[in-house]
Amino acid sequence: MGKAGTPQDGRRNNGHFTKAGAGRPRINPEDSKARGIHQIRAYDDEWQLIRRFMALVRKDTKRCADAVAILEMNDGGEHK
C-alpha cells in the first residue's frame, strides 16, 4: 500500500491525487507582489494617525519618505 493521497494507496476516486502541473503555479517569495503582514499595537488616537499616514504612503511613497526624513532631522536624527 502506497502513501495516502497517491494512486498507489489502492483507493478509487482518490480526490487528493493531482496531476503534475495542475493548480496554481508556485512563485519565489522575492517575486511576490503581495504586501507583507505587519502587526502594530497602538492606542486609538495613534491608530487613527497611522491609518491616515498609511493612506498617504500608498498614494505617494517618495513624498512620505521625504516627510519622514524631515521629521527625523527635526527630532535630532535618532531614528533609522
Secondary structure as UniProt FT lines:
FT   TURN            4..5
FT   HELIX           7..9
FT   TURN            15..16
FT   TURN            20..21
FT   HELIX           29..31
FT   HELIX           44..59
FT   HELIX           61..75
//
